[in-house]
Amino acid sequence: MFDISFGELLLIGVVALVVLGPERLPTVARTVGALVARLQRFVTSVKSDIQRETNLSGLAELQSDIQDAAQTFQRRIESELAEVKASADTLRGELATAEQALGEMKDSVADAVHAADANLHGAAGEIQTADMPVATPTVPTVVAPSMAMAAPLIDPSAYVMPTSAVTSPSSDTPSTPQPAVPPAPPSHS
């Protein structure tokens, strides 16, 4: 603290002993010691106050730095959140448009299916009506040899003549009739 050596302290002690005397010297020494202790405590408290203020100013700077960083981070997060919300809104709009288009496509496909189904049922009804066998009576036909030559596409063997319509000259008894066989398709060989 002070630059006082041991020799100087010894010299001050000898002068104090001569000036104060041996009776009052111990009381004065105690009082000076108490004052020096008080002075040391005061200096220590001033040092701690200065240190505390320095720390508080550092903490205040640190606190302001942290608050600035937090505000910057919060602004960045809010801007990114706004971008994400905008993207989500855009996607919702596109999704709604796609759903609407899908609904329209579904409706048009359903209409096309119903129209095709109606056309199919109408065509099937026409086909059924056209393909229904018409009951026509079978009339025995006699094919002349000249007709067989004139129409080569007609196969005379495809037609069966009932034998009851034609009687043979040798017998007067009718023979059993044979069933009519439909004509075979013409062969193009």
C-alpha positions, 0 to 999 in steps of 0.5 A, spaced: 500 500 500 504 505 502 512 504 500 514 504 507 520 499 509 521 496 516 526 500 518 522 506 517 517 503 521 522 502 526 524 509 526 516 511 527 515 507 533 522 510 536 519 517 535 512 515 537 515 512 544 519 518 545 514 523 544 508 519 547 511 516 552 510 508 554 503 509 558 499 512 552 503 508 546 499 502 547 492 506 546 494 510 541 497 504 537 490 500 538 487 506 535 491 507 529 490 499 528 483 500 528 483 506 523 488 502 519 483 496 519 477 501 517 481 504 512 482 497 509 475 495 509 473 502 506 478 501 500 475 494 499 468 496 499 470 501 494 473 496 490 468 491 490 463 497 488 467 499 482 468 492 480 460 491 481 459 497 477 463 495 472 460 488 472 453 491 471 455 495 465 458 489 462 452 485 464 448 491 461 452 491 455 451 483 455 444 484 456 443 489 450 447 484 446 442 478 448 436 482 447 438 485 440 440 478 438 433 475 440 430 481 437 433 479 430 432 472 431 425 473 432 424 478 426 428 472 422 423 467 425 417 471 424 419 473 416 420 465 415 414 464 418 410 469 414 413 466 408 411 459 410 404 461 411 404 465 404 407 458 401 401 454 405 396 459 402 398 458 395 398 451 396 391 451 399 389 455 393 392 450 388 389 444 392 382 447 391 383 449 384 386 442 383 380 439 387 375 443 383 378 441 377 378 433 379 371 434 381 369 437 374 373 431 371 369 426 375 363 429 373 365 429 366 367 422 366 361 420 370 357 423 364 361 420 359 360 413 362 352 414 363 352 416 356 356 410 354 352 406 358 345 409 355 348 408 348 351 401 350 344 399 352 340 402 346 345 398 341 344 392 345 337 393 345 337 394 337 342 388 337 337 383 341 331 385 337 335 384 330 338 378 332 331 375 335 330 368 331 324 369 327 319 363 326 318 362 319 315 356 317 319 351 313 317 349 306 319 344 302 323 346 296 324 342 290 331 344 287 331 343 279 337 341 276 338 347 272 337 351 278 343 348 281 347 350 275 345 357 275 346 358 282 353 355 284 353 358 291 347 354 293 348 347 295 343 343 293 345 338 299 343 343 304 336 342 303 333 336 305 326 334 301 321 331 305 319 324 303 312 325 304 311 330 299 314 326 294 312 319 293 317 314 289 313 311 283 315 304 285 311 304 292 305 308 294 307 308 301 309 314 304 316 314 307 318 317 314 319 325 313 326 327 315 327 334 319 329 340 315 336 342 316 338 349 315 343 351 309 350 351 311 354 357 309 357 357 302 364 354 301 369 359 297 374 354 295 
